[in-house]
Amino acid sequence: MELRQLGTRGPWISPIGLGSTKFGRREGVKYPKSFTLPSDGQLANLLAVAKEWGINLVDTAPAYGSSEARIGALIGADSHWRIATKVGETFVDGRSCFDFSPTAIRASVENSRRQLRRDVVDIVLLHMPDDDVSIMRDGAALATLLELRDQGLITAIGASTKNVRAGLMAAEQCDLVMITLNPADQSQRPVLAAARNAGKGILIKKPLDSGHHIDVGVALAGLVREPGVGSVIVGTIDPGHLADNCAVVRRALADE
């Protein structure tokens, strides 16, 4: 797949990225079907299939259980891969806990660098709660990420937002924004437009509505051709589903 630069500061990434929630966490997720965590061998095979198709972006977070550590062990040393992770949310004893203090942000980034086995993390996003506007308005968390970026520990910083107002603030103040966009939820289009017009990077999360959207081909084909979108993050642990998704994207881009 032909790579795209994520905004003006971000890395060059594939138009489809691999989401990794299912790499390390089963509790408190909203997928329509239950699943078991993949073995190390199964996960290595999945990542090999992704690489063969040209995917070079994997998205993770401390809140995804053992995902960061498993990714680091398997591909942390592989320069092919670009890794996006997050700060602000952890998942402890079956519930999400949020801490956006500068101390917590710095500790989270250091832990991610260690887990991912990367001196420099390609992308770090604020992993926002429902009240994301207050986090953006406070500014301390974003300022800390900007400091870490300026110190050379992060390549590009952004926010994974929920509300349009917070998304618009992120599009103005960050290098990139991650937003939900799928056929059932078009509410974030103002953020998409603002980020595109500002030359900022755009990552799409929940493109298949966490597995609830049936017509995968239509959803993915439309999103990867959306102007301004850097990558569409699709979470799967099934190599067959991954290959099908990649084939859809390849055809969509060839027909564009």
Residue pairs with C-beta under 8 A, 6 or more apart in sequence:
1 14
1 15
1 16
1 53
1 54
1 55
1 246
1 249
1 250
1 253
2 15
2 253
3 12
3 13
3 14
3 56
4 12
4 13
4 14
4 15
4 230
4 231
5 11
5 12
5 13
5 201
5 230
6 12
6 13
6 123
6 156
6 175
6 176
6 201
6 202
6 203
6 230
6 231
7 156
7 175
7 176
7 199
7 200
7 201
7 202
7 230
8 175
8 199
8 200
9 155
9 156
9 175
9 201
10 122
10 123
10 155
10 156
10 175
10 176
10 201
10 230
11 82
11 122
11 123
11 155
11 156
12 82
13 56
13 57
13 82
13 230
13 231
14 54
14 55
14 56
14 57
14 231
15 224
15 229
15 230
15 231
15 232
15 249
15 253
16 55
16 220
16 224
16 231
16 232
16 233
16 234
16 245
16 246
16 249
17 55
17 57
17 58
17 59
17 84
17 203
17 231
17 232
17 233
17 234
18 46
18 47
18 50
18 55
18 57
18 58
18 59
18 233
18 234
18 235
18 236
18 242
19 58
19 59
19 205
19 233
19 234
19 235
19 236
20 58
20 59
20 60
20 64
20 67
20 71
20 235
21 29
21 61
21 64
21 67
21 235
22 29
22 31
22 35
22 37
22 38
22 235
22 236
22 237
23 37
23 38
23 43
23 60
23 64
23 65
23 66
23 67
23 70
23 71
23 237
24 37
24 64
24 65
24 66
24 67
24 68
24 69
24 70
25 37
25 63
25 64
25 65
25 66
25 67
25 91
26 34
26 35
26 36
26 37
26 65
27 91
27 94
28 91
28 94
28 95
28 96
29 210
30 210
31 210
31 211
32 210
32 211
32 212
33 211
35 237
37 66
38 46
38 237
40 70
40 73
40 74
42 237
43 70
43 74
43 237
44 74
45 239
46 236
46 237
46 238
46 239
46 242
47 58
47 74
47 75
49 239
49 242
49 243
50 58
50 242
50 246
51 80
51 81
53 242
53 243
53 246
53 250
54 246
55 246
56 80
56 81
56 82
57 81
57 82
57 83
57 84
57 231
57 233
58 71
58 75
58 81
58 82
58 83
58 84
59 84
59 85
59 203
59 205
59 233
60 67
60 68
60 71
60 83
60 84
60 85
60 86
60 116
61 67
61 68
61 85
61 86
61 89
61 127
62 68
62 85
62 86
62 87
62 89
62 90
62 91
62 108
62 111
62 112
62 127
63 86
63 89
63 90
63 91
63 96
63 127
64 91
65 91
68 85
68 112
68 115
68 116
69 115
71 83
71 115
71 116
72 115
72 116
72 117
72 118
73 117
75 81
76 116
76 117
76 118
77 117
82 122
82 123
83 116
83 118
83 121
83 122
83 123
84 122
84 123
84 124
84 125
84 203
85 112
85 116
85 121
85 123
85 124
85 125
86 124
86 125
86 126
86 127
86 160
87 100
87 104
87 105
87 108
87 109
87 112
87 124
87 125
87 126
87 127
87 141
87 145
88 98
88 99
88 100
88 104
88 105
88 108
88 126
88 127
88 128
88 129
88 135
88 141
89 96
89 97
89 98
89 127
89 129
90 96
90 97
90 99
91 97
96 129
98 129
100 126
100 135
100 138
100 140
100 141
101 140
101 141
102 140
102 141
102 143
102 144
105 141
105 144
105 145
105 148
106 144
106 148
109 121
109 124
109 145
109 148
109 153
109 154
112 121
112 124
113 119
113 120
113 121
113 153
119 153
120 152
120 153
120 154
120 155
121 153
121 154
121 155
122 154
122 155
122 156
123 154
123 155
123 156
123 157
123 158
123 176
124 145
124 148
124 154
124 156
124 157
124 158
125 157
125 158
125 159
125 160
125 176
125 178
126 132
126 135
126 141
126 142
126 145
126 158
126 159
126 160
126 170
127 160
128 135
128 159
128 160
128 161
128 162
128 166
129 135
129 162
130 162
130 163
132 159
132 161
132 162
132 163
132 166
133 163
133 165
133 166
133 169
135 141
135 166
136 142
136 159
136 161
136 166
136 169
136 170
136 173
137 169
142 157
142 159
142 173
142 174
145 154
145 157
146 157
148 154
148 157
149 155
149 156
149 157
149 175
156 175
156 176
156 201
157 174
157 175
157 176
158 170
158 174
158 175
158 176
158 177
158 178
158 201
158 203
159 166
159 167
159 170
159 174
159 177
159 178
160 177
160 178
160 179
160 203
160 205
161 167
161 170
161 177
161 178
161 179
161 191
162 180
164 187
164 188
164 190
164 191
167 177
167 179
167 188
167 190
167 191
167 194
167 195
168 190
168 191
168 194
170 177
170 191
171 177
171 191
171 194
171 195
171 198
171 200
172 194
172 198
174 200
175 200
175 201
176 195
176 200
176 201
176 202
176 203
176 230
177 191
177 195
177 200
177 201
177 202
177 203
178 202
178 203
178 204
178 205
178 233
179 188
179 191
179 192
179 202
179 203
179 204
179 205
180 187
180 188
180 204
180 205
180 206
181 188
181 189
181 192
181 204
181 206
181 207
181 223
181 226
182 206
182 207
182 208
182 209
182 213
182 219
182 223
183 209
183 213
183 215
183 218
183 219
183 222
184 209
184 212
184 213
185 206
185 209
192 202
192 226
192 228
192 229
195 201
195 202
195 228
196 202
196 227
196 228
201 230
202 228
202 229
202 230
203 229
203 230
203 231
203 232
203 233
204 223
204 226
204 229
204 231
204 232
204 233
205 233
207 213
207 219
207 220
207 223
207 232
207 233
207 234
208 216
208 219
208 220
208 234
213 219
216 244
216 245
216 248
217 248
220 232
220 234
220 245
220 248
220 249
220 252
221 248
221 249
221 251
221 252
222 252
223 229
223 232
224 232
224 249
224 252
224 253
225 252
225 253
225 256
232 249
234 242
234 245
236 242
236 245
